[in-house]
Amino acid sequence: MENKQLLEIAEQAKENAYVPYSNFHVGAALITKSGKVYTGCNIECASYGGTNCAERTAIFKAVSEGDKDIEAIAIASDNSSKNEITAPCGICRQVIAEFALDIKIILGYSKGDIKEFKIKDLLPHSFTGNDLI
């Protein structure tokens, strides 16, 4: 699947965001090596610690279905239509890195500029399960 297509799916997913406090919609779409796509949106909670980001929502959905081989994840936000990127937060970067350091991160707007990174570039010197051995 092309980056633009995955980003379009993320843009659709952001429409489901539950954001009564920030009013900042974020959507994510990830594709696994098997070709299956999982989506997520950010879900806020009055107790902010209970809030979950779009990226983690998509990852948790994939993992809960037994699909852990993530190839790429696209992220779209309200900033996307202004052709500005929204990168994953630190917690999301750590969760993405849990599954592989070569996962592609696709940021941008399907009708504008699209940037691609590897999670290892967004989270250098990451803490992984290898550090626990």
C-alpha positions, -999 to 999 in steps of 0.1 A, spaced: 0 0 0 13 35 -9 19 60 19 -8 83 5 -34 56 7 -25 47 43 -26 84 52 -61 88 36 -73 60 59 -57 78 89 -75 110 79 -108 90 79 -100 75 113 -95 109 128 -131 117 122 -140 92 150 -118 110 176 -134 117 209 -118 150 219 -142 171 240 -113 188 259 -86 196 233 -108 195 202 -77 182 184 -85 152 162 -58 126 154 -62 95 134 -38 66 128 -37 37 103 -12 10 105 -5 -18 81 10 -51 91 33 -73 71 3 -95 63 -13 -65 46 -41 -60 72 -49 -24 82 -59 -13 117 -71 22 125 -73 43 157 -82 77 169 -74 97 200 -98 92 229 -98 118 257 -109 114 293 -117 140 319 -90 123 339 -62 131 314 -41 101 324 -69 79 309 -65 95 275 -52 73 247 -35 85 215 -46 74 180 -13 55 174 -16 34 205 -53 28 198 -44 13 164 -15 -7 178 -35 -21 207 -63 -31 182 -37 -49 160 -20 -67 189 -53 -77 205 -61 -94 172 -28 -113 173 -11 -91 147 22 -78 159 42 -75 127 38 -38 120 52 -25 88 41 12 89 18 36 107 4 68 92 -7 97 114 -31 125 105 -43 153 126 -61 186 124 -28 201 115 -26 179 84 -49 200 63 -26 229 70 2 207 55 19 205 89 29 172 105 20 159 139 46 134 151 39 107 176 43 117 213 71 101 234 48 74 248 36 64 214 72 63 201 81 39 228 51 17 221 59 17 184 95 8 191 84 -22 212 74 -40 180 104 -31 157 128 -2 152 124 -2 114 87 6 114 79 34 90 62 65 104 42 83 77 33 119 85 15 146 65 -16 152 44 -27 130 15 -33 161 -6 1 177 3 36 168 15 42 134 30 72 127 51 85 93 61 107 84 90 118 52 108 109 49 145 146 44 153 152 79 139 124 95 160 135 76 191 172 71 190 188 51 217 155 36 226 148 14 255 138 -21 243 133 -56 257 170 -62 249 179 -38 277 161 -60 302 184 -90 295 
